Amino acid sequence: MQDSFTRCFKSNPPEPWNWNVYLFPLWCLGVVVRYGILFPVS
């Protein structure tokens, strides 16, 4: 049974942001800086 009320409660799976072709290199650079530089220093 489909109606507008039950359609409001259907959840859509979130799309991961870091697999965007433009943001992925920046995300990788952030991982390298975070775990390669900042984590060993602290």
HTML snippet that shows the backbone in 3Dmol.js (N, CA, C, O; Angstrom):
<script src="https://3Dmol.org/build/3Dmol-min.js"></script>
<div id="view" style="width:600px;height:400px;position:relative"></div>
<script>
const pdb = `
ATOM      1  N   MET A   1       0.844  -1.174   0.000  1.00  0.00           N
ATOM      2  CA  MET A   1       0.000   0.000   0.000  1.00  0.00           C
ATOM      3  C   MET A   1       0.895   1.245   0.000  1.00  0.00           C
ATOM      4  O   MET A   1       1.744   1.387   0.880  1.00  0.00           O
ATOM      5  N   GLN A   2       0.725   2.103  -0.926  1.00  0.00           N
ATOM      6  CA  GLN A   2       1.513   3.334  -1.034  1.00  0.00           C
ATOM      7  C   GLN A   2       0.597   4.540  -0.848  1.00  0.00           C
ATOM      8  O   GLN A   2      -0.408   4.688  -1.543  1.00  0.00           O
ATOM      9  N   ASP A   3       0.953   5.374   0.078  1.00  0.00           N
ATOM     10  CA  ASP A   3       0.284   6.654   0.219  1.00  0.00           C
ATOM     11  C   ASP A   3       1.335   7.679   0.650  1.00  0.00           C
ATOM     12  O   ASP A   3       2.472   7.316   0.952  1.00  0.00           O
ATOM     13  N   SER A   4       0.963   8.922   0.678  1.00  0.00           N
ATOM     14  CA  SER A   4       1.937   9.977   0.949  1.00  0.00           C
ATOM     15  C   SER A   4       2.406   9.967   2.402  1.00  0.00           C
ATOM     16  O   SER A   4       3.496  10.456   2.700  1.00  0.00           O
ATOM     17  N   PHE A   5       1.601   9.419   3.306  1.00  0.00           N
ATOM     18  CA  PHE A   5       1.989   9.422   4.715  1.00  0.00           C
ATOM     19  C   PHE A   5       3.101   8.411   4.979  1.00  0.00           C
ATOM     20  O   PHE A   5       4.090   8.739   5.635  1.00  0.00           O
ATOM     21  N   THR A   6       2.951   7.196   4.479  1.00  0.00           N
ATOM     22  CA  THR A   6       3.987   6.189   4.724  1.00  0.00           C
ATOM     23  C   THR A   6       5.241   6.481   3.913  1.00  0.00           C
ATOM     24  O   THR A   6       6.324   6.048   4.307  1.00  0.00           O
ATOM     25  N   ARG A   7       5.142   7.186   2.815  1.00  0.00           N
ATOM     26  CA  ARG A   7       6.311   7.540   2.018  1.00  0.00           C
ATOM     27  C   ARG A   7       7.219   8.511   2.774  1.00  0.00           C
ATOM     28  O   ARG A   7       8.425   8.547   2.529  1.00  0.00           O
ATOM     29  N   CYS A   8       6.649   9.298   3.692  1.00  0.00           N
ATOM     30  CA  CYS A   8       7.451  10.243   4.470  1.00  0.00           C
ATOM     31  C   CYS A   8       8.419   9.532   5.407  1.00  0.00           C
ATOM     32  O   CYS A   8       9.460  10.089   5.754  1.00  0.00           O
ATOM     33  N   PHE A   9       8.095   8.317   5.819  1.00  0.00           N
ATOM     34  CA  PHE A   9       8.911   7.610   6.796  1.00  0.00           C
ATOM     35  C   PHE A   9       9.893   6.643   6.148  1.00  0.00           C
ATOM     36  O   PHE A   9      10.613   5.939   6.857  1.00  0.00           O
ATOM     37  N   LYS A  10       9.941   6.590   4.845  1.00  0.00           N
ATOM     38  CA  LYS A  10      10.897   5.725   4.162  1.00  0.00           C
ATOM     39  C   LYS A  10      12.244   6.435   4.135  1.00  0.00           C
ATOM     40  O   LYS A  10      12.349   7.580   3.696  1.00  0.00           O
ATOM     41  N   SER A  11      13.279   5.733   4.615  1.00  0.00           N
ATOM     42  CA  SER A  11      14.595   6.364   4.684  1.00  0.00           C
ATOM     43  C   SER A  11      15.400   6.031   3.434  1.00  0.00           C
ATOM     44  O   SER A  11      15.348   4.918   2.912  1.00  0.00           O
ATOM     45  N   ASN A  12      16.134   7.017   2.979  1.00  0.00           N
ATOM     46  CA  ASN A  12      17.029   6.828   1.851  1.00  0.00           C
ATOM     47  C   ASN A  12      18.437   6.598   2.384  1.00  0.00           C
ATOM     48  O   ASN A  12      18.854   7.305   3.301  1.00  0.00           O
ATOM     49  N   PRO A  13      19.181   5.644   1.851  1.00  0.00           N
ATOM     50  CA  PRO A  13      20.544   5.430   2.343  1.00  0.00           C
ATOM     51  C   PRO A  13      21.424   6.630   1.999  1.00  0.00           C
ATOM     52  O   PRO A  13      21.353   7.154   0.887  1.00  0.00           O
ATOM     53  N   PRO A  14      22.247   7.063   2.940  1.00  0.00           N
ATOM     54  CA  PRO A  14      23.094   8.228   2.676  1.00  0.00           C
ATOM     55  C   PRO A  14      24.180   7.905   1.658  1.00  0.00           C
ATOM     56  O   PRO A  14      24.733   6.805   1.646  1.00  0.00           O
ATOM     57  N   GLU A  15      24.471   8.866   0.818  1.00  0.00           N
ATOM     58  CA  GLU A  15      25.515   8.697  -0.187  1.00  0.00           C
ATOM     59  C   GLU A  15      26.837   9.160   0.412  1.00  0.00           C
ATOM     60  O   GLU A  15      26.916  10.285   0.905  1.00  0.00           O
ATOM     61  N   PRO A  16      27.882   8.325   0.384  1.00  0.00           N
ATOM     62  CA  PRO A  16      29.146   8.751   0.979  1.00  0.00           C
ATOM     63  C   PRO A  16      29.754   9.922   0.210  1.00  0.00           C
ATOM     64  O   PRO A  16      29.830   9.886  -1.018  1.00  0.00           O
ATOM     65  N   TRP A  17      30.179  10.935   0.913  1.00  0.00           N
ATOM     66  CA  TRP A  17      30.669  12.146   0.266  1.00  0.00           C
ATOM     67  C   TRP A  17      32.076  11.969  -0.268  1.00  0.00           C
ATOM     68  O   TRP A  17      32.453  12.618  -1.244  1.00  0.00           O
ATOM     69  N   ASN A  18      32.865  11.092   0.362  1.00  0.00           N
ATOM     70  CA  ASN A  18      34.279  11.031   0.006  1.00  0.00           C
ATOM     71  C   ASN A  18      34.544  10.253  -1.277  1.00  0.00           C
ATOM     72  O   ASN A  18      35.700  10.155  -1.689  1.00  0.00           O
ATOM     73  N   TRP A  19      33.532   9.701  -1.921  1.00  0.00           N
ATOM     74  CA  TRP A  19      33.769   9.015  -3.189  1.00  0.00           C
ATOM     75  C   TRP A  19      33.501   9.926  -4.375  1.00  0.00           C
ATOM     76  O   TRP A  19      33.480   9.473  -5.520  1.00  0.00           O
ATOM     77  N   ASN A  20      33.298  11.202  -4.106  1.00  0.00           N
ATOM     78  CA  ASN A  20      33.206  12.188  -5.174  1.00  0.00           C
ATOM     79  C   ASN A  20      34.608  12.323  -5.791  1.00  0.00           C
ATOM     80  O   ASN A  20      35.595  12.423  -5.062  1.00  0.00           O
ATOM     81  N   VAL A  21      34.696  12.326  -7.104  1.00  0.00           N
ATOM     82  CA  VAL A  21      35.999  12.313  -7.779  1.00  0.00           C
ATOM     83  C   VAL A  21      36.795  13.580  -7.480  1.00  0.00           C
ATOM     84  O   VAL A  21      38.023  13.557  -7.563  1.00  0.00           O
ATOM     85  N   TYR A  22      36.137  14.681  -7.137  1.00  0.00           N
ATOM     86  CA  TYR A  22      36.838  15.921  -6.838  1.00  0.00           C
ATOM     87  C   TYR A  22      37.264  16.005  -5.375  1.00  0.00           C
ATOM     88  O   TYR A  22      38.306  16.585  -5.070  1.00  0.00           O
ATOM     89  N   LEU A  23      36.479  15.439  -4.474  1.00  0.00           N
ATOM     90  CA  LEU A  23      36.788  15.532  -3.054  1.00  0.00           C
ATOM     91  C   LEU A  23      37.670  14.390  -2.560  1.00  0.00           C
ATOM     92  O   LEU A  23      38.276  14.506  -1.495  1.00  0.00           O
ATOM     93  N   PHE A  24      37.757  13.301  -3.300  1.00  0.00           N
ATOM     94  CA  PHE A  24      38.510  12.137  -2.833  1.00  0.00           C
ATOM     95  C   PHE A  24      39.996  12.438  -2.631  1.00  0.00           C
ATOM     96  O   PHE A  24      40.551  12.009  -1.619  1.00  0.00           O
ATOM     97  N   PRO A  25      40.679  13.159  -3.548  1.00  0.00           N
ATOM     98  CA  PRO A  25      42.100  13.470  -3.282  1.00  0.00           C
ATOM     99  C   PRO A  25      42.297  14.325  -2.036  1.00  0.00           C
ATOM    100  O   PRO A  25      43.254  14.120  -1.290  1.00  0.00           O
ATOM    101  N   LEU A  26      41.409  15.273  -1.806  1.00  0.00           N
ATOM    102  CA  LEU A  26      41.516  16.082  -0.592  1.00  0.00           C
ATOM    103  C   LEU A  26      41.268  15.247   0.659  1.00  0.00           C
ATOM    104  O   LEU A  26      41.905  15.465   1.689  1.00  0.00           O
ATOM    105  N   TRP A  27      40.350  14.299   0.573  1.00  0.00           N
ATOM    106  CA  TRP A  27      40.075  13.415   1.705  1.00  0.00           C
ATOM    107  C   TRP A  27      41.299  12.552   1.999  1.00  0.00           C
ATOM    108  O   TRP A  27      41.661  12.358   3.159  1.00  0.00           O
ATOM    109  N   CYS A  28      41.938  12.030   0.942  1.00  0.00           N
ATOM    110  CA  CYS A  28      43.148  11.218   1.123  1.00  0.00           C
ATOM    111  C   CYS A  28      44.270  12.048   1.733  1.00  0.00           C
ATOM    112  O   CYS A  28      44.985  11.575   2.616  1.00  0.00           O
ATOM    113  N   LEU A  29      44.426  13.278   1.268  1.00  0.00           N
ATOM    114  CA  LEU A  29      45.449  14.153   1.830  1.00  0.00           C
ATOM    115  C   LEU A  29      45.178  14.427   3.311  1.00  0.00           C
ATOM    116  O   LEU A  29      46.106  14.474   4.119  1.00  0.00           O
ATOM    117  N   GLY A  30      43.918  14.606   3.658  1.00  0.00           N
ATOM    118  CA  GLY A  30      43.570  14.816   5.064  1.00  0.00           C
ATOM    119  C   GLY A  30      43.885  13.611   5.923  1.00  0.00           C
ATOM    120  O   GLY A  30      44.318  13.766   7.065  1.00  0.00           O
ATOM    121  N   VAL A  31      43.677  12.411   5.398  1.00  0.00           N
ATOM    122  CA  VAL A  31      44.004  11.193   6.144  1.00  0.00           C
ATOM    123  C   VAL A  31      45.507  11.093   6.357  1.00  0.00           C
ATOM    124  O   VAL A  31      45.961  10.741   7.446  1.00  0.00           O
ATOM    125  N   VAL A  32      46.282  11.402   5.318  1.00  0.00           N
ATOM    126  CA  VAL A  32      47.744  11.343   5.432  1.00  0.00           C
ATOM    127  C   VAL A  32      48.246  12.364   6.444  1.00  0.00           C
ATOM    128  O   VAL A  32      49.104  12.046   7.268  1.00  0.00           O
ATOM    129  N   VAL A  33      47.726  13.577   6.395  1.00  0.00           N
ATOM    130  CA  VAL A  33      48.158  14.610   7.345  1.00  0.00           C
ATOM    131  C   VAL A  33      47.752  14.231   8.757  1.00  0.00           C
ATOM    132  O   VAL A  33      48.529  14.397   9.697  1.00  0.00           O
ATOM    133  N   ARG A  34      46.543  13.724   8.908  1.00  0.00           N
ATOM    134  CA  ARG A  34      46.032  13.410  10.253  1.00  0.00           C
ATOM    135  C   ARG A  34      46.809  12.274  10.895  1.00  0.00           C
ATOM    136  O   ARG A  34      47.255  12.397  12.036  1.00  0.00           O
ATOM    137  N   TYR A  35      46.978  11.169  10.177  1.00  0.00           N
ATOM    138  CA  TYR A  35      47.599   9.992  10.776  1.00  0.00           C
ATOM    139  C   TYR A  35      49.095   9.899  10.516  1.00  0.00           C
ATOM    140  O   TYR A  35      49.787   9.144  11.200  1.00  0.00           O
ATOM    141  N   GLY A  36      49.612  10.648   9.544  1.00  0.00           N
ATOM    142  CA  GLY A  36      51.038  10.587   9.262  1.00  0.00           C
ATOM    143  C   GLY A  36      51.828  11.687   9.931  1.00  0.00           C
ATOM    144  O   GLY A  36      53.021  11.522  10.187  1.00  0.00           O
ATOM    145  N   ILE A  37      51.180  12.822  10.224  1.00  0.00           N
ATOM    146  CA  ILE A  37      51.909  13.961  10.795  1.00  0.00           C
ATOM    147  C   ILE A  37      51.369  14.319  12.174  1.00  0.00           C
ATOM    148  O   ILE A  37      52.133  14.355  13.139  1.00  0.00           O
ATOM    149  N   LEU A  38      50.080  14.583  12.286  1.00  0.00           N
ATOM    150  CA  LEU A  38      49.522  15.082  13.541  1.00  0.00           C
ATOM    151  C   LEU A  38      49.477  14.009  14.622  1.00  0.00           C
ATOM    152  O   LEU A  38      49.768  14.303  15.782  1.00  0.00           O
ATOM    153  N   PHE A  39      49.125  12.783  14.280  1.00  0.00           N
ATOM    154  CA  PHE A  39      48.996  11.742  15.292  1.00  0.00           C
ATOM    155  C   PHE A  39      50.356  11.369  15.908  1.00  0.00           C
ATOM    156  O   PHE A  39      50.437  11.231  17.129  1.00  0.00           O
ATOM    157  N   PRO A  40      51.424  11.201  15.114  1.00  0.00           N
ATOM    158  CA  PRO A  40      52.726  10.884  15.744  1.00  0.00           C
ATOM    159  C   PRO A  40      53.296  12.046  16.571  1.00  0.00           C
ATOM    160  O   PRO A  40      54.039  11.814  17.524  1.00  0.00           O
ATOM    161  N   VAL A  41      52.958  13.288  16.217  1.00  0.00           N
ATOM    162  CA  VAL A  41      53.500  14.440  16.938  1.00  0.00           C
ATOM    163  C   VAL A  41      52.898  14.545  18.338  1.00  0.00           C
ATOM    164  O   VAL A  41      53.592  14.886  19.295  1.00  0.00           O
ATOM    165  N   SER A  42      51.603  14.249  18.451  1.00  0.00           N
ATOM    166  CA  SER A  42      50.933  14.409  19.753  1.00  0.00           C
ATOM    167  C   SER A  42      51.184  13.240  20.690  1.00  0.00           C
ATOM    168  O   SER A  42      50.688  13.234  21.816  1.00  0.00           O
TER     169      SER A  42
END
`;
const viewer = $3Dmol.createViewer("view");
viewer.addModel(pdb, "pdb");
viewer.setStyle({}, {cartoon: {color: "spectrum"}});
viewer.zoomTo();
viewer.render();
</script>
